[in-house]
Amino acid sequence: MANISLIGKHPRLTRKKIDLGTATLLIAERPTGKTTKAKTPHYILHIDPDGQRTYISSLWHVSGMMYAFEYGGIRYNIQFTPTYATIVKSNSGVYQSELFRKIRTA
């Protein structure tokens, strides 16, 4: 998979698809009983223009419509609105590091 540019305000094509311009992100859901402490109910797939799907990361709920994920060793936050998904690099602030520590130790 090529390096993808995630940061920015991206249109939501549907409730589960985000348009990155050159590719699409898909928010997928694991079947019941297939989650673990590290594998959350929701995860992100990268869809190439040719339709090939590649796993990106689990999607952790932070608060409200804010979620977090990791890609290429970098943590990102994604904020959803009805029409857009805004992706930013996560601050290595307390709430974020506490969130990931809780996930790993739960």
C-alpha positions in Angstrom: 0.0 0.0 0.0 1.3 3.4 -0.9 1.7 6.1 1.7 -1.6 7.9 2.0 -2.3 11.4 3.0 -4.7 11.4 5.9 -4.6 14.9 7.5 -7.4 17.2 6.5 -11.2 17.7 6.2 -12.6 15.0 3.9 -16.1 14.6 2.5 -18.1 11.6 3.7 -19.4 9.7 0.8 -21.7 7.7 3.0 -21.9 7.1 6.7 -19.0 4.6 6.5 -17.0 5.9 3.6 -14.5 8.9 3.6 -13.2 10.4 0.4 -9.4 11.1 0.5 -9.3 12.2 -3.1 -7.0 9.5 -4.4 -8.5 6.7 -2.3 -11.3 6.0 0.2 -11.4 5.0 3.8 -14.0 2.6 4.9 -15.2 2.3 8.5 -15.9 -1.4 9.0 -17.4 -3.4 11.9 -16.1 -6.7 13.3 -18.6 -9.5 13.7 -20.0 -10.1 17.2 -17.6 -12.0 19.3 -14.6 -11.1 17.2 -13.4 -8.2 19.3 -10.6 -8.2 21.9 -8.9 -5.6 24.0 -6.8 -4.6 21.1 -9.4 -5.2 18.4 -12.3 -2.8 18.8 -15.7 -3.2 17.3 -14.8 -0.8 14.5 -11.7 -0.5 12.3 -10.5 1.3 9.2 -9.8 -0.1 5.7 -8.0 1.8 2.9 -9.6 1.2 -0.5 -7.4 1.8 -3.5 -8.9 3.2 -6.7 -8.8 -0.4 -8.1 -10.9 -1.6 -5.2 -8.2 -3.4 -3.2 -8.8 -3.2 0.6 -6.0 -2.9 3.1 -6.4 -2.9 6.9 -5.3 0.4 8.5 -6.2 0.3 12.3 -8.7 -0.3 15.0 -10.8 2.7 15.7 -11.0 3.7 19.4 -13.8 5.9 20.6 -12.5 9.0 22.5 -15.7 11.0 23.1 -18.8 12.2 21.2 -18.0 11.8 17.5 -14.2 11.8 18.1 -12.2 8.6 17.5 -8.6 7.7 17.4 -6.5 5.3 15.3 -2.9 4.6 14.4 -1.2 4.5 11.0 2.5 4.1 10.3 3.3 4.4 14.0 1.5 7.8 14.3 -1.7 8.4 16.3 -4.5 10.3 14.7 -7.8 11.7 15.8 -10.8 11.7 13.5 -13.8 13.9 14.2 -17.0 13.0 12.4 -19.8 15.4 11.3 -22.7 14.4 9.1 -20.9 15.5 6.0 -17.2 15.5 6.8 -14.5 13.6 8.6 -11.6 15.7 9.9 -8.3 13.9 10.6 -5.5 15.4 12.6 -2.3 14.1 14.2 -3.1 13.4 17.8 -1.5 15.5 20.4 0.5 13.3 22.7 -1.5 14.9 25.5 -2.6 13.2 28.6 -6.1 12.1 27.4 -4.7 10.4 24.4 -1.9 8.5 26.1 -4.3 7.5 28.9 -6.8 6.2 26.3 -4.2 3.9 24.7 -2.8 2.8 28.1 -6.3 1.8 29.2 -6.8 -0.2 26.0 -3.5 -2.1 26.4 -4.0 -2.8 30.1 -7.8 -3.5 30.2 
